[in-house]
Amino acid sequence: MGLIYLDACLLIYAAERDPVFGQRILAALASEPDARFAISPLVKLECLVKPIRDGDVVLQQYYEAMLGQLVLLDLPESVYLQAAHMRGRFSLKTPDALHLACAQHHRCDALWTNDNRLAQAGHGLARNILTGA
């Protein structure tokens, strides 16, 4: 698979070693050695909120290093307009609509998430890698 957009929740589970999902996400990432994994500035925002709020500088630096290894996709105005359409059509939350619109705009081969509503709205692009949906 080529370019895979990663939803922030997956990175948070992996980075914070979630006891239920952490290892499954790391295994999924390892199962695609030829893939390029991508994020947007929105993913950075979502990942960094908790360590900043908690004053956890070590976790913040860990996230910054991890996120710096991924392909960073921009969010031009056209992505926001596309997200507005998705939000109106599929009743997605704003961040989810932006993730999906960004992945579509940049012609990602997949968007990995754990959100079934996002997977349904993605019409094959978005996939819940924790349930296979």
Backbone bond lengths (Angstrom), bond angles and torsions (degrees), N, CA, C in turn:
res aa  C-N    CA-C-N  psi(-1)  N-CA   C-N-CA  omega(-1)  CA-C   N-CA-C  phi
1 M - - - 1.451 - - 1.526 108.20 -
2 G 1.311 117.49 147.46 1.458 122.94 -176.47 1.506 114.69 -83.13
3 L 1.327 116.89 -99.10 1.464 122.96 -174.94 1.524 109.84 -100.73
4 I 1.324 116.44 121.20 1.467 122.00 -177.89 1.521 108.80 -117.80
5 Y 1.330 115.70 120.47 1.463 122.11 176.84 1.528 107.61 -82.91
6 L 1.317 116.41 132.81 1.465 121.82 -178.57 1.521 110.94 -106.55
7 D 1.310 116.43 124.95 1.459 122.33 174.21 1.532 107.85 -68.71
8 A 1.311 116.49 144.42 1.471 121.82 -176.44 1.521 113.08 -56.91
9 C 1.329 116.86 -36.41 1.466 119.24 -177.14 1.527 111.56 -57.75
10 L 1.323 117.12 -36.93 1.466 119.88 -180.00 1.520 111.49 -65.82
11 L 1.322 115.84 -42.53 1.464 119.86 179.62 1.524 111.10 -66.97
12 I 1.311 116.27 -36.55 1.473 120.36 178.41 1.527 109.72 -65.56
13 Y 1.327 117.43 -45.98 1.476 120.36 178.27 1.526 110.76 -59.58
14 A 1.325 116.60 -43.37 1.464 120.04 -177.88 1.529 111.57 -69.16
15 A 1.334 116.86 -47.81 1.463 121.17 -176.35 1.521 112.33 -65.60
16 E 1.328 115.35 -36.98 1.467 119.06 -177.17 1.522 112.27 -94.97
17 R 1.333 115.14 12.32 1.464 122.09 174.79 1.533 112.35 52.46
18 D 1.328 115.64 50.44 1.460 120.18 177.95 1.536 108.72 -54.57
19 P 1.350 117.33 129.25 1.463 120.03 -175.00 1.528 113.85 -65.72
20 V 1.320 118.13 -24.30 1.461 120.77 -179.56 1.526 111.56 -92.66
21 F 1.337 116.94 -44.78 1.459 120.35 -171.16 1.524 115.88 -108.62
22 G 1.316 118.27 -20.23 1.464 121.58 -172.60 1.516 114.38 -52.75
23 Q 1.311 117.82 -53.87 1.463 121.29 -177.95 1.524 112.40 -67.53
24 R 1.327 117.19 -34.45 1.467 120.26 179.29 1.526 110.72 -65.09
25 I 1.311 116.31 -37.63 1.467 119.79 178.94 1.516 110.39 -69.95
26 L 1.313 117.32 -44.24 1.463 120.28 177.88 1.528 111.19 -60.35
27 A 1.329 117.10 -38.38 1.467 120.70 177.53 1.529 111.01 -66.57
28 A 1.325 117.08 -39.51 1.470 120.24 178.14 1.521 110.79 -64.04
29 L 1.325 117.35 -42.18 1.457 121.08 177.97 1.529 110.64 -62.52
30 A 1.318 116.34 -43.43 1.459 121.16 -179.39 1.532 111.84 -67.48
31 S 1.331 117.05 -24.68 1.465 120.68 -178.21 1.525 112.84 -74.53
32 E 1.328 117.06 -6.91 1.472 122.38 179.57 1.532 109.93 -122.44
33 P 1.345 117.16 66.53 1.465 119.13 -173.95 1.530 114.43 -64.71
34 D 1.311 117.94 -22.81 1.460 120.57 -178.75 1.530 113.02 -93.98
35 A 1.311 117.17 -4.48 1.466 120.92 -178.20 1.519 110.88 -76.59
36 R 1.322 114.34 153.63 1.464 121.32 169.08 1.520 104.71 -107.27
37 F 1.321 116.49 128.43 1.458 121.71 -178.59 1.515 109.48 -99.21
38 A 1.338 115.09 136.17 1.460 120.78 -173.27 1.520 111.42 -126.24
39 I 1.328 113.94 155.02 1.462 122.51 175.34 1.524 107.96 -140.29
40 S 1.310 115.36 173.92 1.468 121.99 173.22 1.531 108.04 -120.44
41 P 1.326 116.97 171.25 1.468 118.80 173.83 1.536 112.32 -57.97
42 L 1.335 116.78 -28.46 1.467 120.25 177.56 1.525 110.99 -63.56
43 V 1.317 117.45 -38.91 1.467 120.94 177.15 1.529 109.47 -62.72
44 K 1.327 116.58 -43.62 1.464 119.74 177.25 1.525 110.57 -56.88
45 L 1.323 115.85 -47.90 1.460 120.76 -179.96 1.530 110.68 -56.03
46 E 1.330 115.93 -50.66 1.465 119.72 -176.09 1.531 111.89 -64.01
47 C 1.316 117.56 -36.54 1.468 120.41 -179.76 1.521 112.87 -72.33
48 L 1.317 117.04 -33.34 1.469 120.18 -173.42 1.522 114.97 -87.67
49 V 1.317 118.25 -13.30 1.471 120.57 -176.55 1.522 112.09 -57.42
50 K 1.320 117.94 -52.73 1.471 120.82 -174.89 1.523 112.64 -63.36
51 P 1.353 119.65 -49.54 1.470 117.10 179.67 1.522 112.85 -62.96
52 I 1.324 117.75 -34.60 1.469 120.01 177.57 1.524 109.95 -67.95
53 R 1.340 116.73 -46.24 1.472 120.72 -179.87 1.521 111.20 -60.41
54 D 1.350 115.45 -40.01 1.466 120.31 -178.03 1.527 113.26 -83.39
55 G 1.320 117.64 -5.33 1.458 120.61 -176.99 1.518 112.32 67.72
56 D 1.340 117.07 26.00 1.460 122.25 -177.93 1.529 108.90 -90.41
57 V 1.322 116.01 86.03 1.458 122.17 -175.74 1.523 111.58 -63.84
58 V 1.323 117.23 -36.25 1.466 120.85 -179.30 1.530 110.04 -63.61
59 L 1.333 116.90 -47.85 1.464 120.61 178.41 1.521 110.72 -65.24
60 Q 1.311 117.75 -39.20 1.462 121.40 177.83 1.537 110.29 -59.84
61 Q 1.323 116.82 -46.63 1.464 120.53 179.60 1.526 111.15 -65.82
62 Y 1.322 116.83 -35.59 1.466 120.55 177.02 1.529 109.87 -61.93
63 Y 1.333 115.87 -47.31 1.466 120.11 178.13 1.528 110.87 -60.24
64 E 1.313 116.64 -46.51 1.466 119.92 -178.03 1.520 111.19 -59.76
65 A 1.323 117.20 -40.92 1.467 120.87 177.97 1.528 110.64 -66.90
66 M 1.324 116.81 -44.98 1.462 121.15 -179.50 1.529 110.72 -63.44
67 L 1.317 116.91 -47.10 1.462 121.41 -178.30 1.525 111.23 -65.73
68 G 1.317 117.11 -30.65 1.451 121.72 178.98 1.522 113.65 -67.73
69 Q 1.314 117.88 -14.85 1.467 122.06 178.83 1.524 112.55 -88.96
70 L 1.328 116.75 -5.92 1.461 121.38 -176.37 1.523 110.54 -101.29
71 V 1.323 116.13 158.01 1.461 121.39 176.69 1.527 108.13 -70.90
72 L 1.322 116.83 127.54 1.461 120.98 -179.64 1.529 109.19 -98.79
73 L 1.328 116.07 117.13 1.458 122.71 179.20 1.522 109.28 -97.43
74 D 1.323 116.36 138.50 1.458 118.86 -179.01 1.527 111.22 -80.96
75 L 1.317 114.72 166.40 1.470 122.54 179.80 1.530 108.83 -121.94
76 P 1.333 117.67 78.47 1.461 118.83 178.32 1.533 111.17 -71.66
77 E 1.318 115.93 169.60 1.463 120.61 -177.77 1.524 112.48 -54.91
78 S 1.322 117.60 -35.38 1.463 119.99 -179.51 1.527 112.14 -60.89
79 V 1.329 117.58 -30.45 1.466 120.94 176.79 1.528 110.03 -66.87
80 Y 1.319 117.03 -40.65 1.464 120.95 179.24 1.534 110.77 -65.49
81 L 1.326 116.35 -38.83 1.466 119.79 178.98 1.524 110.91 -67.59
82 Q 1.318 116.01 -41.10 1.464 120.23 176.60 1.525 110.13 -64.26
83 A 1.317 117.15 -39.34 1.471 121.43 178.56 1.523 110.78 -63.88
84 A 1.327 116.95 -36.39 1.468 119.90 177.61 1.521 110.48 -61.57
85 H 1.312 116.45 -41.24 1.468 119.94 177.86 1.527 111.03 -63.74
86 M 1.321 116.46 -43.02 1.462 120.29 -179.77 1.522 111.57 -66.51
87 R 1.321 114.95 -39.08 1.461 119.82 178.51 1.515 110.14 -62.80
88 G 1.323 116.63 -43.83 1.454 120.64 178.79 1.516 113.31 -68.67
89 R 1.302 116.00 -37.92 1.469 120.22 -175.38 1.523 113.01 -80.95
90 F 1.336 117.73 -38.68 1.458 121.51 -173.60 1.526 113.91 -113.31
91 S 1.333 117.52 2.08 1.471 122.64 -179.39 1.526 112.38 57.32
92 L 1.329 116.28 34.81 1.462 120.10 176.17 1.519 109.85 -75.37
93 K 1.312 116.20 154.98 1.459 120.77 171.26 1.526 107.27 -70.80
94 T 1.327 115.92 154.37 1.466 120.39 -176.68 1.533 113.00 -53.33
95 P 1.334 119.90 -49.58 1.470 118.15 -179.52 1.531 112.77 -60.35
96 D 1.319 117.37 -40.09 1.464 120.15 -179.58 1.527 110.81 -65.59
97 A 1.325 116.70 -41.95 1.464 120.48 177.87 1.532 110.57 -62.68
98 L 1.329 117.10 -38.87 1.464 120.55 178.19 1.531 111.58 -67.19
99 H 1.321 117.97 -40.67 1.464 120.51 177.30 1.525 110.08 -59.56
100 L 1.318 116.87 -48.62 1.458 121.25 -178.15 1.529 111.42 -65.08
101 A 1.319 116.79 -44.42 1.466 120.33 179.29 1.523 111.14 -63.30
102 C 1.315 117.65 -38.59 1.463 121.53 178.63 1.528 110.16 -64.24
103 A 1.319 116.97 -45.91 1.468 120.61 179.51 1.528 110.92 -61.94
104 Q 1.318 116.62 -40.35 1.464 120.10 178.51 1.525 110.88 -68.04
105 H 1.317 116.80 -46.54 1.460 121.89 -177.86 1.538 111.33 -56.63
106 H 1.314 116.17 -40.82 1.464 121.10 -176.63 1.532 112.23 -91.92
107 R 1.313 115.77 8.71 1.470 122.60 176.35 1.524 112.73 55.56
108 C 1.318 114.45 44.60 1.468 119.20 175.84 1.529 108.78 -65.12
109 D 1.301 115.48 152.08 1.461 120.56 177.93 1.526 111.81 -79.47
110 A 1.330 115.87 -22.24 1.463 120.60 179.78 1.524 109.46 -161.39
111 L 1.304 114.87 158.29 1.462 123.00 170.57 1.521 105.21 -125.11
112 W 1.313 116.31 114.56 1.460 120.54 179.42 1.517 109.23 -92.16
113 T 1.316 115.58 134.84 1.455 122.37 -177.35 1.523 109.22 -149.37
114 N 1.317 116.39 -177.13 1.465 121.37 167.07 1.522 109.35 -125.60
115 D 1.320 116.23 17.41 1.459 123.43 -175.23 1.528 109.69 -105.45
116 N 1.330 116.77 110.99 1.458 120.82 -178.54 1.525 112.61 -64.75
117 R 1.330 118.40 -35.04 1.471 119.98 178.92 1.520 110.79 -64.84
118 L 1.316 116.42 -39.80 1.459 120.76 177.34 1.531 109.86 -66.43
119 A 1.320 116.55 -40.85 1.461 121.02 178.09 1.532 110.59 -61.45
120 Q 1.317 117.34 -41.10 1.467 120.81 179.50 1.525 111.00 -66.95
121 A 1.309 117.77 -42.78 1.463 121.56 -179.04 1.519 111.51 -69.61
122 G 1.320 118.01 -23.00 1.454 122.34 -176.49 1.512 114.84 -77.51
123 H 1.318 117.64 -9.24 1.471 121.86 177.32 1.523 112.73 47.33
124 G 1.318 115.72 50.69 1.455 120.49 176.49 1.518 114.76 99.55
125 L 1.324 118.01 -22.67 1.465 120.26 179.00 1.524 110.49 -75.68
126 A 1.339 116.70 -47.88 1.458 121.82 -178.27 1.536 109.34 -87.83
127 R 1.319 115.04 139.66 1.447 120.64 -177.46 1.517 110.13 -140.73
128 N 1.315 116.07 129.90 1.464 120.94 174.68 1.515 106.90 -77.50
129 I 1.317 117.07 103.72 1.458 119.88 -175.34 1.529 112.71 -76.94
130 L 1.321 117.30 -8.37 1.457 119.76 179.08 1.516 112.33 -90.81
131 T 1.331 116.40 -20.48 1.473 119.67 178.39 1.519 112.13 -120.67
132 G 1.337 116.79 -12.79 1.446 120.56 -177.82 1.521 113.27 84.19
133 A 1.336 117.38 1.69 1.471 120.33 -177.91 1.513 111.29 -78.00
